[in-house]
Amino acid sequence: MPSAVATATLLCCDAWFDIVLDWNGGAPTGSVLTAAFAELPLAALLLYAAGKTVRLTVAIAWRRAGRTGPVPPLSRLSLTAFTVEEERRPRADPRPRRG
């Protein structure tokens, strides 16, 4: 997922650089077409896939944490929303019994 976001960012940067550097060169048409029909749609697809993966992962973690009801939006979740408390078991006394 982080690699998808990084790749999408680099694709947007590459499209921008291609257009800006070819703008005064006399032939920006190829750069604009490549950006519009290849680089930017692929970047959008990668960002969509990364977002969908995050939402699916949060939904699975929400259910595994034993929570019911709809999953709140990602902007309203805290990082500690999915902490699962360990079952507390009484520890055995390490001291030997005297009898």
ABEGO torsion letter per residue (X at the ends): XAAAAAAAAAAAAAAAAAAAAAAAAGBAAAAAAAAAAAAAAAAAAAAAAAAAAAAAAAAAAAAAAGBBEBBBBAAABBAAAABBBBBBBBBBBABBBBX
